[in-house]
Amino acid sequence: MTSGIRFDGVTVTYGSNTVLDNLDLTVEPGEVMALLGPSGSGKTTALRAVAGFVRPASGRVFIGDRDVTALPPYKRGIGMVVQQYALFPHLRVDANVAFGLKAQKVPKGEIPGRVAEALEMTGMAAYAQRYPRELSGGQQQRVAIARALAIRPNVLLLDEPLSALDAQLRSGMLAELARLHRELPDVSILYVTHDQVEALTLADRIAVMDKARLQDCGTPQDLYRRPRTEFTASFVGNANLLPVTVAAKGVTFEGVELEVPASEAAPGATATLCVRPHLVGLGPGPNPLRGRIVEVQWRGSTHRLYVEVGGHRVKADVRELKETPALGTEVTLHFAPDDAVLLAAGVNDG
């Protein structure tokens, strides 16, 4: 069976409440697709529909070329890792990893080799005889991933697998997951997260979810550099979203004319200007904006300045300043025309 996942108009309801609304999405064989969105956006429901834990009210789910909508979970050929690890506390690591193989009735003689292979792949071979309670959180998560990989799935489902880990462990596990994907190029991975860094780091493409619907989908670079909606701009990375009016040559913001990439909107139309904070400079330059500093945050290598410009707060991430500017200081910010993206005002749905 080939890998890959396809949602064909999948809707999931709980009573009168629609928790996933008409999802059309394809995860290509060997691709890592992140489902990114806030709590209640429908991302975990979509993953559970692939796993077979929820039944769509309408639409179909395909794994490879097989319609699995009506199949029970154990017949779908999937591996799954959840946030809470879900290891059996009374079983040693090797027995935890072997559990899925026994459930699939893999011949007894094959099981030790498959367990050893999965533990080696996740760097846990030396811990085979330990109990889960003797492992750190990060090690337990590696065992959970090893258990999912031992069955050699065509599809790997990861449901917020790193959210219970601290920041340093999370960073290390992200690198491990990226390495695993390079070693398993044929496995399709569906990765649910609300953490934009995880999605940007790991995914080939990101599907942005909100209010039970797919809002946007594209490569991390496309969604970050050229978001199509205000929601995508604010959820994938950090953004300044400024209300502007389209002019003959650019836009106007609080009476200031700004040069931005050409827009299809007619002069006089309202729009939203998106500029990432790290692309806003301090001092004179193109598209100058005068304002006063209302907040300063030191972030180690950078200072984030909040500058009030005509009643709107503009964020600028600048290299660490030797002297922190005083609140109320008048400053000029600037940004390059090509660093701005013009969005149709109020466009929040995909």
C-alpha positions, 0 to 999 in steps of 0.5 A: 500500500502506498503512503499519502493521505487525502481528505475528501470533503471530510466533515465531523460533527458532535451533535449539532456542533461542527468540529471539522467543516468540509476539509479537502487536503492531500498529504503527498507520499513522504511529505511532512504536513503540519496542521497548525492552529489554535485550540478548537480549530479542528486540527486534532479532529482531522488527525483522529479521522485519519486514525479512525477514532472519529467517524466523519458525518460526510466525506471520505478519508484515503490512505494511499489509494485505499478508502479507509473511512469505514476501517477500524484503526488497527487495519489502517497501517498507521503509527501514532504518537500522542502528547501523553506518551501513553506507555505501559508503566508495567512493561519495560521499554522493549516490551512497550515497543513490541506491543504493536507488533504483537497486536498485528500478529507479526511472527515471533521470530521477527519481533526482537529485530524490529524492536531493536531497529526501532530503538536504534533509530530513536537512540534508545537502544541502551534503554531497552530494559528500563521501565518508563518511570526510569526515563525522562520525558524526552526519553519516554517520547522517543520510546513512544515514537519507536513503538509507532515506527516498529510496525513500519507504518505508511503513515505516522500521526503525531498529535502535539508530541512535544508539548509536554517537554521543556524548551531545550528538550523540544528543540532536540526532539525537533532535530531528531524528528527531522533526522528520522524523516530523512531516514524514512523518506517514504513515510507520510507524516501528519503533525498536529501542533499549535506551535508555529516554530515546530511547524516552520522547522519540521513541515514541508507544508503547513495547513493553517486551521481555524474555526473548524476550517482550513484557512490556508495551505502552503510551504512554510516560506510562502506562508511566512513571507507571503501570507494570504490572510490576516489570520495566517499572517498573525498565526504563522510568525509575528506580524504588524497588521496595519489598516491602510488605504490603497492609493495610486502609487502604494498606500496611505497609513495615518496620512503617510504615503507608503510604497508597497508592491502593486495591488489589484485593489482600486485606489480608495479601497481599504486593505491591511499592510503586513510587515514582520517585526524583524523587517522593521528598522530603526532610524531613517530609511524607506517608508519612514514612520514617526512615532513614540516608544511606548514599550521596550522588551529586551530579548537577549540578542534583540530589543523589541520596540513597541512604537505608537504611530497614529494610535497604532502599535508598530513592533520592531525587532532590532539588534540589541541596543547598547542603551535602552531608549526611554519610554516616550522617545520620538523615533523613526521606523522604516521598512523596505517596500518589498518586505511588505505584503498587502492583504485585502481587509478583513480576509480571514477565511481560506 
